[in-house]
């Protein structure tokens, strides 16, 4: 019998609270660790592996691209960058795209766009409205826009120029910005991910869009985690029938290949000029092929409809088993972006699920987060529930 392989990374900086697991390979919605243990993947690399693992069309496309050219630089045009940008413009109803490498970089670019928008209007100290429970990244600018004080500790002073307001309260937004000529943008996630799967209401989204139009502010919607079909529409804000001025994307757009994008509408598309912003790796041929193939396969296989249908299935089964149960505060989210909030910390479920062969996530200390690949089947969803629900029920019984 082969010797057990320990999962350890002594030469890496200690920046993550890792489980003692090292994954070796995957197929569809399943992954295996280096010791051969199988897991059902209900996290998708935190909403990244849209097409699951080793997709029969996606993997060969990347192999083909690697055999041609991986990277040039932005001194040259990259044909698939235009193909992917045109597709994102078509799907969003916006006009232009900037490509980068991650959600953090996309959000950083959005913050720069807002500040340049303000300076172009003659505002010396532009301000951006951000939200309680928000998470936009860990650079100094995006960390300043983020609401988690624990993440900010040790990295102060935070960047100035942010006004924080509560979710889904239009009067609070109006009050916080009343008679303040320095406000230039409102920036939020349609459904907060790291903050605990907290959705913005459709009526609130429409009210903010109207207020931004009235005040000549940029409406900037972070779709890094909730975009790319995860809720059953290409972008979660589309359920409200609105179009933002700036939309950062990342995660699921490349199905595992690092990619970020900022999609801009007419109000923001020409703010950046040559020299104002850039990136070495952003928009390179490998990442662009990944984005083009991801969207092509999603359209061909009807993965938006699958996300909506499977999300409804999850909600129905979770509500039937846990709705009204003492200790369960709420089951929320949309499509395949689901949060189960408890009235107490539930981090213990992370390892218990892994021991039982299921990969999930716990965020905001008290929320189990499910973000499976969009290719997941109903049978696999039922497998997830068959493993997860007994663990939750035992957890609630122990804590009673």
VOGU-3710 file (C-alpha; in Angstrom, 3 decimals, decimal comma):
1> xxxxxxxxxx> 0,000/0,000/0,000  1,497/3,385/-0,947  2,673/5,623/1,872  0,378/8,451/2,975  1,404/11,788/1,465  1,162/14,651/3,945  -0,246/17,951/2,693  2,165/20,635/3,861  3,731/23,801/2,409  6,533/24,873/4,799
11> xxxxxxxxxx> 8,178/27,213/2,285  5,023/29,182/1,490  4,046/32,263/3,490  1,435/31,404/6,096  -1,364/33,438/4,470  -4,159/30,849/4,351  -5,908/28,639/6,882  -5,634/25,552/4,699  -7,227/22,174/5,241  -4,658/19,333/5,318
21> xxxxxxxxxx> -5,567/18,346/1,755  -3,636/18,600/-1,520  -5,742/18,047/-4,623  -4,236/16,110/-7,488  -6,769/16,058/-10,336  -10,434/16,413/-11,147  -13,143/15,289/-13,521  -16,431/17,139/-13,872  -17,673/18,019/-10,389  -15,287/15,627/-8,619
31> xxxxxxxxxx> -11,706/16,017/-7,451  -9,163/13,643/-5,927  -6,377/14,382/-3,469  -2,807/13,090/-3,685  -3,780/10,091/-1,536  -6,632/9,073/-3,849  -9,543/10,309/-1,722  -12,500/11,499/-3,800  -14,493/14,668/-3,101  -17,628/16,169/-4,617
41> xxxxxxxxxx> -16,818/19,798/-5,399  -19,491/22,249/-4,264  -17,110/25,223/-4,168  -15,564/25,321/-7,671  -12,432/27,057/-6,435  -14,662/29,794/-4,947  -16,874/30,279/-8,020  -13,972/29,895/-10,463  -14,301/26,452/-12,083  -17,415/27,266/-14,102
51> xxxxxxxxxx> -16,985/24,222/-16,332  -15,807/21,928/-13,562  -12,564/20,025/-14,025  -10,955/18,584/-17,172  -13,859/19,602/-19,369  -13,723/17,610/-22,635  -13,880/20,749/-24,809  -12,209/23,320/-22,589  -9,023/21,395/-21,736  -8,115/20,601/-25,382
61> xxxxxxxxxx> -8,728/24,252/-26,345  -6,213/25,398/-23,728  -3,728/22,750/-24,875  -4,141/24,011/-28,423  -3,504/27,591/-27,323  -0,446/26,670/-25,254  0,980/25,015/-28,361  0,567/28,271/-30,305  1,340/31,239/-28,044  0,747/31,894/-24,333
71> xxxxxxxxxx> 1,842/35,494/-23,890  2,798/38,452/-26,003  2,394/41,849/-24,387  0,149/44,839/-24,822  2,368/46,365/-27,482  0,410/44,091/-29,834  -3,215/43,308/-30,561  -4,486/39,957/-29,266  -7,283/38,766/-31,596  -9,155/36,777/-28,951
81> xxxxxxxxxx> -9,128/39,795/-26,639  -11,332/41,583/-29,144  -13,494/38,460/-29,562  -14,007/38,167/-25,804  -14,508/41,913/-25,328  -17,129/41,998/-28,096  -18,946/39,091/-26,463  -18,937/40,751/-23,032  -20,232/43,960/-24,622  -23,017/41,990/-26,313
91> xxxxxxxxxx> -23,998/40,162/-23,102  -23,861/43,251/-20,872  -25,253/46,001/-23,094  -22,108/48,053/-22,346  -19,407/49,275/-24,732  -15,732/48,599/-23,869  -13,533/46,265/-21,815  -10,181/46,367/-20,007  -8,594/42,970/-19,233  -6,503/42,199/-16,176
101> xxxxxxxxxx> -5,731/39,124/-14,051  -8,036/38,959/-11,029  -11,063/40,379/-9,276  -8,872/42,500/-7,048  -7,238/44,102/-10,085  -10,600/44,650/-11,755  -11,916/46,362/-8,628  -8,733/48,420/-8,283  -9,197/49,585/-11,873  -12,807/50,505/-11,112
111> xxxxxxxxxx> -11,679/52,642/-8,173  -9,140/54,366/-10,401  -11,813/54,956/-13,037  -14,069/56,596/-10,452  -11,298/58,844/-9,175  -10,264/59,883/-12,680  -13,943/60,526/-13,482  -14,049/62,884/-10,501  -10,786/64,633/-11,309  -11,923/65,147/-14,897
121> xxxxxxxxxx> -14,945/66,961/-13,435  -12,696/69,169/-11,302  -13,238/67,306/-8,002  -9,970/67,299/-6,029  -10,914/64,646/-3,466  -13,424/62,304/-5,089  -15,411/59,923/-2,858  -16,918/56,512/-3,599  -19,912/55,092/-1,743  -19,276/51,524/-0,530
131> xxxxxxxxxx> -21,250/49,139/1,655  -21,357/47,399/4,993  -20,240/43,726/4,734  -18,586/44,426/1,367  -15,491/42,608/0,125  -13,610/43,914/-2,908  -10,064/42,589/-2,406  -6,900/42,893/-0,340  -4,835/45,597/-2,030  -4,732/48,828/-0,038
141> xxxxxxxxxx> -7,405/50,479/-2,198  -9,742/47,482/-2,375  -9,144/46,704/1,302  -10,193/50,269/2,091  -13,400/49,701/0,138  -13,923/46,397/1,983  -15,910/46,488/5,223  -14,160/43,738/7,201  -12,236/45,445/10,018  -10,399/42,203/10,874
151> xxxxxxxxxx> -8,891/42,114/7,390  -7,836/45,760/7,660  -6,057/45,414/11,009  -2,301/45,855/10,723  -2,438/47,567/7,338  -3,565/51,086/8,211  -3,999/53,809/7,521  -6,714/52,902/5,074  -7,150/54,936/1,920  -9,469/57,907/2,277
161> xxxxxxxxxx> -12,330/58,686/-0,039  -14,915/56,038/0,851  -18,386/56,626/2,315  -19,952/53,496/3,837  -23,690/52,797/3,895  -25,970/49,838/4,811  -27,437/47,450/2,238  -30,836/47,936/0,645  -31,575/51,314/2,297  -31,991/54,062/-0,286
171> xxxxxxxxxx> -32,750/56,701/2,329  -29,492/55,919/4,135  -27,637/56,330/0,843  -29,309/59,665/0,170  -28,595/60,886/3,703  -24,907/59,853/3,592  -24,356/61,744/0,341  -26,603/64,760/0,938  -24,990/68,007/-0,207  -21,622/66,304/-0,749
181> xxxxxxxxxx> -20,251/67,466/-4,109  -17,255/65,123/-3,864  -19,218/61,877/-4,339  -18,507/60,420/-7,786  -19,619/56,769/-7,680  -21,550/54,036/-5,891  -19,754/50,679/-5,714  -21,204/47,346/-4,557  -21,585/43,604/-5,164  -25,013/42,573/-6,464
191> xxxxxxxxxx> -24,781/39,606/-4,095  -22,057/39,942/-1,486  -19,920/36,798/-1,479  -17,329/36,934/1,296  -19,728/39,020/3,377  -22,136/36,101/3,670  -24,213/35,801/0,438  -26,139/39,028/0,996  -28,235/40,072/-2,036  -29,149/43,592/-3,062
201> xxxxxxxxxx> -32,907/43,778/-3,704  -34,030/44,403/-7,284  -36,045/47,478/-6,326  -33,032/48,896/-4,489  -30,793/48,335/-7,517  -33,239/50,285/-9,688  -33,380/53,095/-7,106  -29,576/53,367/-7,011  -29,402/53,399/-10,815  -31,891/56,282/-10,873
211> xxxxxxxxxx> -30,005/58,173/-8,148  -26,685/57,803/-9,999  -28,297/59,155/-13,152  -29,786/62,054/-11,230  -26,502/62,946/-9,488  -24,157/62,182/-12,419  -22,369/59,432/-10,468  -20,894/56,228/-11,839  -22,811/53,091/-10,917  -20,080/50,461/-10,405
221> xxxxxxxxxx> -21,262/46,887/-9,798  -18,776/44,241/-8,666  -19,846/41,011/-10,403  -16,571/39,203/-9,669  -18,222/36,346/-7,769  -21,914/36,572/-8,701  -21,401/37,155/-12,436  -20,722/34,845/-15,401  -23,994/32,940/-15,194  -23,836/31,931/-11,542
231> xxxxxxxxxx> -27,306/33,245/-10,678  -29,000/32,138/-13,918  -28,330/35,366/-15,818  -24,965/36,444/-17,195  -24,699/39,110/-14,510  -26,702/39,136/-11,292  -27,788/42,781/-11,633  -29,652/41,850/-14,824  -32,444/40,389/-12,694  -33,271/44,032/-11,867
241> xxxxxxxxxx> -33,224/45,127/-15,510  -30,475/47,715/-15,066  -27,105/48,375/-16,715  -24,141/49,711/-14,695  -21,501/52,161/-15,879  -18,596/50,018/-14,638  -18,613/46,260/-14,027  -15,582/44,352/-12,665  -15,507/40,635/-13,523  -13,138/37,729/-12,827
251> xxxxxxxxxx> -13,396/34,259/-11,224  -15,677/32,169/-13,471  -14,787/34,002/-16,688  -11,714/31,828/-17,296  -12,851/28,533/-15,718  -9,633/28,354/-13,707  -7,255/30,416/-15,835  -6,505/33,726/-14,058  -8,497/36,485/-15,709  -10,161/39,747/-14,756
261> xxxxxxxxxx> -12,092/42,329/-16,719  -13,615/45,754/-16,305  -16,579/46,315/-18,592  -17,563/49,955/-19,069  -20,562/51,749/-20,512  -20,498/55,045/-22,441  -20,073/57,156/-19,303  -16,842/55,407/-18,288  -15,472/53,808/-21,454  -13,157/56,674/-22,414
271> xxxxxxxxxx> -11,940/57,797/-18,982  -8,696/55,830/-19,253  -6,293/56,980/-21,939  -2,892/55,488/-22,890  -0,640/55,546/-19,827  -3,458/55,838/-17,283  -3,650/52,127/-16,504  -2,136/48,838/-17,595  -0,970/45,328/-16,756  1,705/42,948/-18,000
281> xxxxxxxxxx> -0,294/39,725/-18,131  -3,835/41,040/-18,600  -5,464/40,096/-21,890  -2,790/37,589/-22,877  -3,621/34,931/-25,498  -4,036/32,031/-23,029  -6,435/33,898/-20,727  -8,415/35,257/-23,660  -8,818/31,792/-25,196  -10,037/30,571/-21,800
291> xxxxxxxxxx> -12,640/33,327/-21,635  -13,832/32,814/-25,213  -14,170/29,042/-24,734  -15,858/29,389/-21,340  -18,640/31,570/-22,721  -18,979/29,497/-25,896  -19,450/26,280/-23,915  -21,799/27,956/-21,433  -24,046/29,117/-24,275  -23,908/25,805/-26,137
301> xxxxxxxxxx> -24,733/23,729/-23,053  -27,389/26,036/-21,562  -25,520/26,516/-18,287  -27,432/29,653/-17,275  -30,689/27,732/-17,314  -28,986/24,907/-15,447  -27,777/27,317/-12,750  -31,266/28,758/-12,283  -32,958/25,355/-12,257  -30,434/23,699/-9,960
311> xxxxxxxxxx> -30,395/26,707/-7,641  -34,157/26,420/-7,229  -33,719/22,703/-6,497  -31,117/23,403/-3,804  -33,305/26,076/-2,203  -36,359/23,814/-2,179  -34,509/20,906/-0,573  -32,601/23,079/1,922  -35,752/24,946/2,946  -37,675/21,696/3,414
321> xxxxxxxxxx> -34,947/20,224/5,616  -33,790/23,324/7,515  -36,466/26,010/7,179  -37,732/27,055/10,601  -35,108/24,892/12,325  -33,716/26,414/15,510  -30,208/27,704/14,857  -30,792/28,343/11,125  -31,242/32,057/10,510  -31,738/32,143/6,741
331> xxxxxxxxxx> -31,179/30,329/3,462  -30,458/32,893/0,749  -28,799/33,611/-2,550  -29,723/32,942/-6,153  -28,906/30,252/-8,670  -25,746/28,398/-7,707  -24,661/31,014/-5,165  -26,216/29,819/-1,928  -25,682/30,758/1,708  -27,008/28,985/4,807
341> xxxxxxxxxx> -26,654/31,280/7,807  -26,577/29,946/11,362  -26,888/31,790/14,656  -23,388/30,682/15,682  -19,960/30,073/14,090  -20,019/27,000/11,861  -16,400/26,640/10,740  -16,313/23,085/12,107  -18,497/22,024/9,157  -15,689/22,744/6,713
351> xxxxxxxxxx> -13,484/19,859/7,866  -16,425/17,597/8,650  -17,653/17,982/5,070  -14,173/17,349/3,660  -13,829/14,219/5,811  -17,166/13,080/4,329  -15,969/13,738/0,766  -17,571/17,132/0,119  -15,861/20,473/-0,546  -17,785/23,495/0,728
361> xxxxxxxxxx> -16,841/26,818/2,279  -17,699/28,804/5,395  -17,671/32,588/5,115  -18,440/35,441/7,523  -17,946/32,846/10,323  -21,591/31,761/10,348  -22,508/31,073/6,698  -22,047/27,844/4,736  -21,421/28,893/1,145  -22,200/26,672/-1,842
371> xxxxxxxxxx> -20,726/27,666/-5,227  -20,631/24,483/-7,320  -19,550/24,285/-10,966  -22,323/25,348/-13,317  -22,164/21,926/-14,988  -23,451/20,169/-11,835  -26,379/17,778/-12,381  -29,476/17,286/-10,235  -28,135/13,884/-9,188  -24,883/15,497/-8,018
381> xxxxxxxxxx> -26,814/18,235/-6,217  -28,715/15,528/-4,356  -25,376/13,919/-3,452  -24,228/17,244/-2,003  -27,382/17,447/0,085  -27,139/13,814/1,185  -23,711/14,547/2,667  -24,290/18,094/3,914  -27,720/17,921/5,555  -26,851/15,197/8,113
391> xxxxxxxxxx> -23,730/17,157/9,065  -25,763/20,326/9,573  -28,426/18,484/11,561  -25,791/16,918/13,806  -24,090/20,316/14,209  -27,387/21,919/15,266  -28,171/19,059/17,677  -24,755/19,330/19,343  -25,091/23,084/19,744  -28,664/23,008/21,075
//
